[in-house]
Amino acid sequence: MIGEVLLNVPVLDLAVEDFIVLLITALAGGAFGAALGALPAFIFTGFVVFLGEGIAILQREVTGQVEAVPQGELAAGITGTIGFGVITGPHIAFAGGVAATAYAGKKYPEMEPDDWDYHFGKNILYAFGTKPDILAVGAIFGALGMLITRFGYAAAVVSGTPLTDFIAFSVFATAMIARPVFGYPIIGSPNGSSLLDMSPFEEEDPHPEAVADGGEVPPEHQGRLATEPWLPHQYKWSGVTAIGLVGGILAGFIYLETGSFFLGYGISAISLLFLNLGVEKIPVTHHITLIGAVGAAVVAPEVGTDVIPLLAAGAFGAFSGLLGELTQRIFYSHSGTHVDPPAMAIAIAMIIIALLSIAGVLPNAGYL
């Protein structure tokens, strides 16, 4: 089950000491995400997953028969326990960084960089260093992310039916919990004709709370735009579809050649280093490459050619990209904190894939 493979420990019957170790480490992992910043922490996820999957491929090709190193054991330790575990797991380090940023957006608006046009609570590029209260927020939400994920996979083991990627679900859930906890609207009011309308951003309309009405604008709202799309360079439906097709096909090829669901995901996460360093228009694609790999995996067993799985990977990647765009317009653009569109896309896509697999429409549910 994915809960055992990705987390590398049984999701049921944990000894009290094992649980305490996980909890303490998750607290540190969440604080680590706050110290580095959410996006830098996630880039580390990419490097660790890339390393773990690379070792797994090497083991399968070269040392898979060596009994001293059981096949997949070392790689599972890197990919699962560290990459998707309590060190750099997105549900812990990234989630801790996101919550810390939401807290700082209210508590320390004066820390906002001059070149940041959105609410400071969305600045997941910002590293908070060693400020104790911000690290404490990251720690608490890192632990919460670990608990949500583990309970989700425990329920899947009991039922025998994993219904989604609970790491992705936890990233979304903790970010949504942070909003009311720190005083933000859960969804926010659209400043256009609907939640999906991005025209106020295109017209550079100021946020209503950033317009002085006989008094001073509160620091947290200064300079804000009326609508704040997740990626100003990646929100138009046509462009999202195009990058979804491209990323999905590339991830499908990686899966067909290596058998790895997560290598493309790792490469996508690493590519965000350039976005964090200020390179303009770097696309965000880890939700596209992960679901693209799943598309290749669910089709490949049924056909005798690689062409159809590649096309399926492109279609699945485009679908996940569009899900990310749809969810960002609903959950991200109108409030003041980061709620991760890729996590929402992965969680929703894997629910659909799991249900179609249960119904017999698809032959398998990918990495679930």
C-alpha positions as CSV (number, residue, x, y, z in Angstrom):
1,M,0.0,0.0,0.0
2,I,1.2,3.5,-0.6
3,G,1.1,4.3,3.1
4,E,3.7,1.7,3.8
5,V,5.8,2.3,0.7
6,L,6.0,6.1,0.8
7,L,6.2,6.4,4.6
8,N,8.3,3.2,5.0
9,V,6.8,2.3,8.3
10,P,3.5,0.3,8.9
11,V,0.6,2.7,9.2
12,L,-1.1,0.5,11.8
13,D,0.2,-0.9,15.1
14,L,2.9,1.7,15.6
15,A,4.7,1.3,18.9
16,V,4.4,4.3,21.2
17,E,8.1,5.0,20.9
18,D,7.9,4.9,17.1
19,F,5.0,7.3,17.1
20,I,6.9,9.7,19.4
21,V,9.9,9.6,17.1
22,L,7.7,10.4,14.1
23,L,6.0,13.2,16.0
24,I,9.2,14.8,17.2
25,T,10.8,14.6,13.8
26,A,7.7,16.0,12.1
27,L,7.8,19.0,14.4
28,A,11.4,19.5,13.4
29,G,10.5,19.0,9.7
30,G,7.7,21.6,9.8
31,A,10.1,24.1,11.5
32,F,12.7,23.3,8.9
33,G,10.1,24.2,6.2
34,A,9.4,27.5,8.0
35,A,13.1,28.3,8.3
36,L,13.9,27.7,4.7
37,G,10.6,28.8,3.3
38,A,7.9,26.6,1.8
39,L,9.2,26.5,-1.8
40,P,12.9,26.0,-1.0
41,A,11.9,23.2,1.3
42,F,9.9,21.6,-1.5
43,I,12.8,21.9,-3.9
44,F,14.8,19.8,-1.4
45,T,11.9,17.3,-1.7
46,G,12.7,17.1,-5.4
47,F,16.4,16.5,-4.9
48,V,15.8,13.7,-2.3
49,V,13.1,12.0,-4.4
50,F,15.4,12.2,-7.5
51,L,18.2,10.6,-5.5
52,G,16.0,7.9,-4.1
53,E,14.4,7.0,-7.4
54,G,17.8,7.1,-9.2
55,I,19.1,4.5,-6.7
56,A,16.0,2.4,-7.1
57,I,16.5,2.3,-10.9
58,L,20.2,1.4,-10.4
59,Q,19.2,-1.4,-8.0
60,R,16.7,-2.8,-10.4
61,E,19.2,-2.7,-13.3
62,V,22.4,-3.7,-11.6
63,T,22.1,-5.0,-8.0
64,G,18.5,-6.2,-7.8
65,Q,19.7,-9.8,-7.2
66,V,22.2,-9.0,-4.5
67,E,20.8,-10.3,-1.3
68,A,22.8,-8.1,0.9
69,V,20.9,-5.1,-0.5
70,P,17.3,-6.2,-0.9
71,Q,15.8,-4.7,-4.0
72,G,14.2,-1.3,-3.3
73,E,15.0,-1.2,0.4
74,L,17.7,1.5,0.3
75,A,15.6,3.5,-2.2
76,A,12.5,3.2,-0.2
77,G,14.4,4.6,2.8
78,I,15.4,7.6,0.8
79,T,12.3,8.3,-1.2
80,G,9.8,7.3,1.4
81,T,11.3,8.0,4.8
82,I,13.0,11.3,3.8
83,G,11.7,12.5,0.5
84,F,8.0,11.8,1.2
85,G,8.5,11.4,5.0
86,V,9.1,13.5,8.0
87,I,12.2,15.3,6.8
88,T,11.2,16.9,3.4
89,G,7.7,15.4,2.9
90,P,5.5,18.1,1.3
91,H,2.8,17.4,4.0
92,I,5.4,18.3,6.6
93,A,8.1,20.7,5.5
94,F,6.2,22.5,2.7
95,A,3.0,22.5,4.8
96,G,4.9,23.9,7.7
97,G,6.4,26.6,5.5
98,V,3.0,27.5,4.1
99,A,1.4,27.9,7.6
100,A,4.4,29.9,8.8
101,T,4.0,32.3,5.8
102,A,0.3,32.7,6.6
103,Y,1.1,33.5,10.2
104,A,3.8,36.0,9.2
105,G,1.5,37.7,6.8
106,K,-0.7,38.8,9.7
107,K,2.0,39.1,12.4
108,Y,4.9,40.6,10.5
109,P,3.6,42.4,7.4
110,E,6.6,44.8,7.6
111,M,8.8,41.9,6.6
112,E,7.2,41.8,3.1
113,P,9.8,42.4,0.3
114,D,9.3,45.5,-1.8
115,D,8.9,43.5,-5.0
116,W,6.1,41.3,-3.7
117,D,2.7,42.4,-5.2
118,Y,0.4,39.8,-3.4
119,H,-0.5,39.5,0.2
120,F,2.6,38.5,2.2
121,G,0.8,35.4,3.4
122,K,1.3,34.0,-0.1
123,N,5.0,34.5,-0.3
124,I,6.2,30.9,-0.1
125,L,9.6,31.9,-1.5
126,Y,10.5,33.7,1.7
127,A,12.8,32.1,4.3
128,F,12.1,33.0,7.9
129,G,15.4,31.9,9.3
130,T,15.5,31.5,13.1
131,K,12.5,33.5,14.4
132,P,11.2,31.2,17.2
133,D,7.4,31.9,16.9
134,I,7.4,31.4,13.2
135,L,9.4,28.2,13.5
136,A,6.9,27.0,16.2
137,V,4.0,27.6,13.8
138,G,5.8,25.6,11.1
139,A,6.5,22.8,13.6
140,I,2.8,22.5,14.7
141,F,1.5,22.4,11.2
142,G,4.2,19.9,10.2
143,A,3.1,17.6,12.9
144,L,-0.6,18.2,11.9
145,G,0.3,17.3,8.3
146,M,2.0,14.0,9.4
147,L,-1.1,13.1,11.5
148,I,-3.6,13.8,8.7
149,T,-1.5,11.7,6.2
150,R,-1.0,8.8,8.6
151,F,-4.7,8.6,9.6
152,G,-5.6,8.8,5.9
153,Y,-3.4,5.8,5.0
154,A,-4.4,3.9,8.1
155,A,-8.0,4.2,7.0
156,A,-7.0,3.0,3.5
157,V,-5.3,0.0,5.0
158,V,-8.3,-0.9,7.2
159,S,-10.8,-0.5,4.2
160,G,-8.4,-2.0,1.7
161,T,-9.2,0.9,-0.6
162,P,-6.8,3.8,-0.9
163,L,-9.0,6.6,-2.4
164,T,-6.4,9.3,-2.9
165,D,-2.8,10.5,-2.4
166,F,-3.1,11.5,1.3
167,I,0.2,13.4,1.2
168,A,-1.3,15.8,-1.4
169,F,-4.6,15.9,0.5
170,S,-2.8,16.8,3.7
171,V,-1.0,19.7,2.0
172,F,-4.3,21.1,1.0
173,A,-6.0,20.4,4.3
174,T,-3.3,22.0,6.5
175,A,-3.3,25.1,4.3
176,M,-7.1,25.5,4.5
177,I,-6.9,25.0,8.3
178,A,-4.4,27.8,8.6
179,R,-6.7,30.3,7.0
180,P,-9.3,30.6,9.8
181,V,-6.7,29.9,12.5
182,F,-4.8,33.1,11.4
183,G,-7.8,35.2,10.5
184,Y,-8.0,34.8,6.7
185,P,-11.2,34.1,4.7
186,I,-11.5,30.5,3.8
187,I,-12.2,31.2,0.2
188,G,-12.4,34.9,-0.1
189,S,-14.8,37.1,-2.2
190,P,-14.2,37.3,-5.9
191,N,-13.5,40.9,-7.2
192,G,-14.6,39.9,-10.7
193,S,-17.8,38.4,-12.0
194,S,-17.1,35.0,-10.4
195,L,-14.4,32.9,-8.6
196,L,-13.0,31.9,-12.0
197,D,-12.7,35.4,-13.4
198,M,-9.1,36.5,-13.7
199,S,-9.9,39.8,-15.5
200,P,-9.3,42.0,-12.4
201,F,-5.7,40.8,-12.4
202,E,-5.3,41.4,-16.1
203,E,-6.6,44.9,-15.6
204,E,-4.4,45.4,-12.5
205,D,-7.3,46.4,-10.3
206,P,-6.2,47.1,-6.7
207,H,-7.7,45.0,-4.0
208,P,-10.6,46.8,-2.2
209,E,-8.7,46.6,1.1
210,A,-5.7,48.2,-0.5
211,V,-7.6,51.4,-1.4
212,A,-7.6,54.1,1.2
213,D,-11.0,55.2,2.2
214,G,-10.4,58.3,4.4
215,G,-7.7,56.5,6.3
216,E,-4.5,54.5,6.0
217,V,-4.3,51.2,4.3
218,P,-3.3,48.4,6.7
219,P,0.2,47.2,6.1
220,E,-0.9,43.7,5.2
221,H,-3.0,45.0,2.3
222,Q,-0.7,47.6,0.9
223,G,-0.1,47.1,-2.8
224,R,-2.4,44.1,-3.2
225,L,-4.1,43.3,-6.4
226,A,-7.8,42.6,-6.6
227,T,-7.3,39.1,-7.9
228,E,-4.0,37.2,-7.3
229,P,-3.6,34.2,-9.6
230,W,-1.2,31.5,-8.4
231,L,1.2,31.9,-11.3
232,P,0.9,35.1,-13.4
233,H,2.7,33.3,-16.3
234,Q,0.6,30.1,-16.0
235,Y,-3.0,30.7,-15.7
236,K,-4.5,30.9,-19.2
237,W,-6.4,27.7,-20.1
238,S,-4.6,27.2,-23.4
239,G,-1.1,27.6,-21.9
240,V,-1.9,25.3,-19.0
241,T,-3.2,22.6,-21.4
242,A,-0.1,22.9,-23.6
243,I,2.4,22.5,-20.7
244,G,0.2,19.7,-19.3
245,L,0.5,17.8,-22.6
246,V,4.3,18.4,-22.7
247,G,5.0,17.5,-19.1
248,G,2.7,14.5,-19.1
249,I,4.3,13.0,-22.2
250,L,7.8,13.5,-20.8
251,A,6.8,11.9,-17.5
252,G,5.1,9.0,-19.3
253,F,8.3,8.3,-21.2
254,I,10.3,8.4,-18.0
255,Y,7.9,5.9,-16.5
256,L,8.0,3.6,-19.5
257,E,11.8,3.6,-19.5
258,T,12.4,3.3,-15.8
259,G,9.3,2.1,-14.0
260,S,9.4,5.1,-11.7
261,F,6.3,7.1,-10.9
262,F,8.2,9.7,-9.0
263,L,11.3,10.5,-11.0
264,G,9.5,13.0,-13.2
265,Y,7.9,14.5,-10.1
266,G,11.4,14.9,-8.6
267,I,12.7,16.6,-11.8
268,S,9.7,19.0,-11.8
269,A,10.3,19.9,-8.2
270,I,14.0,20.5,-8.8
271,S,13.2,22.8,-11.7
272,L,11.5,25.1,-9.2
273,L,14.9,26.1,-8.0
274,F,15.1,28.5,-11.0
275,L,11.7,29.9,-10.2
276,N,12.8,30.5,-6.6
277,L,16.0,32.2,-7.9
278,G,13.8,34.6,-9.9
279,V,14.0,33.2,-13.4
280,E,10.7,34.3,-15.0
281,K,8.1,32.1,-16.4
282,I,9.4,28.8,-15.1
283,P,6.3,26.5,-15.2
284,V,5.2,24.5,-12.2
285,T,4.7,20.9,-13.3
286,H,5.0,18.3,-10.5
287,H,1.3,17.7,-10.5
288,I,1.4,17.3,-14.3
289,T,4.4,14.9,-14.3
290,L,3.1,12.7,-11.5
291,I,-0.3,12.2,-13.0
292,G,1.2,11.9,-16.4
293,A,3.3,8.9,-15.2
294,V,0.1,7.4,-13.7
295,G,-1.6,7.8,-17.1
296,A,1.2,5.8,-18.8
297,A,1.0,3.2,-16.0
298,V,-2.7,2.6,-16.3
299,V,-2.7,2.2,-20.1
300,A,0.6,0.4,-20.7
301,P,-0.6,-3.1,-19.4
302,E,-3.4,-3.1,-21.9
303,V,-1.6,-2.3,-25.1
304,G,1.4,-3.6,-27.0
305,T,2.9,-0.3,-28.0
306,D,4.5,2.7,-26.2
307,V,2.7,5.2,-28.4
308,I,-0.7,4.9,-26.7
309,P,0.7,5.1,-23.1
310,L,2.6,8.2,-24.1
311,L,-0.6,9.9,-25.5
312,A,-2.5,8.8,-22.4
313,A,0.3,10.4,-20.2
314,G,-0.1,13.6,-22.1
315,A,-3.9,13.5,-21.7
316,F,-3.6,12.8,-17.9
317,G,-1.0,15.5,-17.5
318,A,-3.2,18.1,-19.3
319,F,-6.1,17.0,-17.1
320,S,-4.1,17.5,-13.9
321,G,-2.8,20.8,-15.1
322,L,-6.3,22.0,-15.8
323,L,-7.4,20.7,-12.4
324,G,-4.6,22.8,-10.8
325,E,-5.8,25.9,-12.7
326,L,-9.4,25.3,-11.7
327,T,-8.6,24.9,-8.0
328,Q,-6.3,27.9,-7.9
329,R,-9.1,30.1,-9.2
330,I,-11.4,28.9,-6.5
331,F,-9.1,28.4,-3.5
332,Y,-6.0,30.5,-4.1
333,S,-6.8,33.7,-5.9
334,H,-9.2,35.4,-3.5
335,S,-7.8,35.0,0.0
336,G,-4.4,36.0,1.5
337,T,-2.6,32.7,1.9
338,H,-1.1,30.0,-0.3
339,V,-3.3,26.9,-0.8
340,D,-1.4,24.6,-3.2
341,P,-3.0,24.0,-6.6
342,P,-0.7,21.1,-7.5
343,A,-1.6,19.3,-4.2
344,M,-5.3,19.9,-4.9
345,A,-4.9,18.6,-8.5
346,I,-3.1,15.5,-7.4
347,A,-5.6,14.6,-4.7
348,I,-8.6,15.1,-7.0
349,A,-7.0,13.3,-9.9
350,M,-6.1,10.3,-7.7
351,I,-9.6,10.1,-6.3
352,I,-10.9,9.9,-9.8
353,I,-8.3,7.3,-10.9
354,A,-8.9,5.2,-7.7
355,L,-12.7,5.2,-8.3
356,L,-12.3,4.3,-12.0
357,S,-10.0,1.5,-11.0
358,I,-12.4,0.2,-8.4
359,A,-15.2,0.3,-11.0
360,G,-13.1,-1.7,-13.4
361,V,-12.8,1.1,-15.9
362,L,-9.0,1.3,-15.4
363,P,-6.8,-1.7,-14.9
364,N,-4.9,-0.2,-11.9
365,A,-4.7,2.9,-9.8
366,G,-1.1,3.8,-10.5
367,Y,1.0,4.2,-7.4
368,L,-2.0,3.7,-5.1
